[in-house]
Amino acid sequence: MALEPANNIQDLQYFGEFGGVNPSISDSSTYTFLSAKTMFDTFEGNADGCYLYSRHTTPSNLYLGEALAAMEGTETANVSASGMGAITPVLLQLCDANDHIVSSRTIYGGTYAFLKNFTPRFNIKTSFVDITKLDAVEAAITENTKVLYCESVSNPLLEIADIKGLADIAKKHDLKLVVDNTFSPLSISPAILGADIVIHSLTKFINGSSDTVGGVVCGTQEFINDLRNVNNGACMLLGSTMDSLRASSILKNLRTLHIRMQKHSKNAMFLAEKFENDGLKTVYPGLKSHPSHNLFKSMMNKQYGFGGMLTIDAGSLEKANELMEMMQDKNLGYLAVSLGFYKTLFSAPGSSTSSEIPEEEQKVMGLSDGLIRFSIGLDADIKRTYQMMKECMVKIGILHLNQIEKECN
Ligand SMILES: *Cc1c(COP(=O)(O)O)cnc(C)c1O
């Protein structure tokens, strides 16, 4: 169904109350009921289409949620105030005290910190595994395991999860497979491949303008109802609801996601091939040298490419910092965390977004000091960008002119 996820988004129509081409924004925290009976029924969860209170949901949030559910091919979705505001209630909804989670060890730093430092307070334990090794994943499952957690394309190492393989394991052991698809919207459709729940940080590619944080949980109507249940729903009770004004602005940006992803992917592919040719240690799922290149190819919706994220190794943190500062001086991008912006963003994950992960563990997972994570922007002239980046790399000595001359001859 979601083989053309962008069509699924485009085919939805929402009009404003006066025929506006964009839906009207619901500018209310609370809603009137014509009868007391309907209000009672709504509290009991039995009044479909009735709005109660904006922490529960709003018409604007529903429009955005339905568009994202159409993109992922799930029954419905619930939007939240941030990506972490989507991830944390999902895990707390699925796990009781004494339950266990098997998670990829290369995940977003905030998610890692939540599982490592926060959920143990509720005696929810997590085993972190190499998600690319299905036997290691299965071996970590215990009788208390409830959730298998991973990112389709992992942060920051760009490891690829075999979603079909993981879904088979999840089914066999009666677990929920939860996939964070933030790095690969449109390119990969985890629910179509067997994931039970798909999460995004909308902050990144989906919104794309680095002006807000936001998140979404895509899943079955039953699970989303559970999350929003007034008596025991983690979204409702923890309160990480998105504001309607934000939902309406993100929906407008979602309209151009397919074009942006194609350009991010095209630019990233161009740079990755050049960097690798120049002899830089480059990781990009679109490169044949990527250990999971074929796996990504087998899962992807081809027209959106391999995504906008790539990494290079500058050799040391000092060189990485020097290069990033120089590139920023030349206006090639910004030294900033986050991703999915029109401008290229770069950071050294070991000392920033993944600094929650202890140094020894960073080493084990292959997260080196000199690693630079790039979110490649929508540059109109990527050849010029490459030339200018190369000049920076030669200047700080991580690329040598003779290497490049060899390539040119
Ligand atoms: C940014 C990010 C998150 C967290 O999202 P926020 O919107 O910052 O709360 C979760 N997962 C991944 C993969 C991310 O990149």
PDBQT file of the ligand as one rigid body, heavy atoms in Angstrom, charges set to zero:
ROOT
HETATM    1  C1  LIG A 501      15.985  13.894  17.098  1.00  0.00    +0.000 C 
HETATM    2  C2  LIG A 501      15.664  12.461  17.214  1.00  0.00    +0.000 A 
HETATM    3  C3  LIG A 501      14.811  11.989  18.213  1.00  0.00    +0.000 A 
HETATM    4  C4  LIG A 501      14.209  12.903  19.265  1.00  0.00    +0.000 C 
HETATM    5  O1  LIG A 501      13.335  13.820  18.715  1.00  0.00    +0.000 OA
HETATM    6  P1  LIG A 501      13.026  15.260  19.367  1.00  0.00    +0.000 P 
HETATM    7  O2  LIG A 501      12.067  15.844  18.426  1.00  0.00    +0.000 OA
HETATM    8  O3  LIG A 501      14.326  15.988  19.467  1.00  0.00    +0.000 OA
HETATM    9  O4  LIG A 501      12.464  15.000  20.725  1.00  0.00    +0.000 OA
HETATM   10  C5  LIG A 501      14.531  10.646  18.238  1.00  0.00    +0.000 A 
HETATM   11  N1  LIG A 501      15.064   9.783  17.343  1.00  0.00    +0.000 NA
HETATM   12  C6  LIG A 501      15.902  10.209  16.385  1.00  0.00    +0.000 A 
HETATM   13  C7  LIG A 501      16.462   9.205  15.434  1.00  0.00    +0.000 C 
HETATM   14  C8  LIG A 501      16.238  11.544  16.283  1.00  0.00    +0.000 A 
HETATM   15  O5  LIG A 501      17.085  11.953  15.335  1.00  0.00    +0.000 OA
ENDROOT
TORSDOF 0
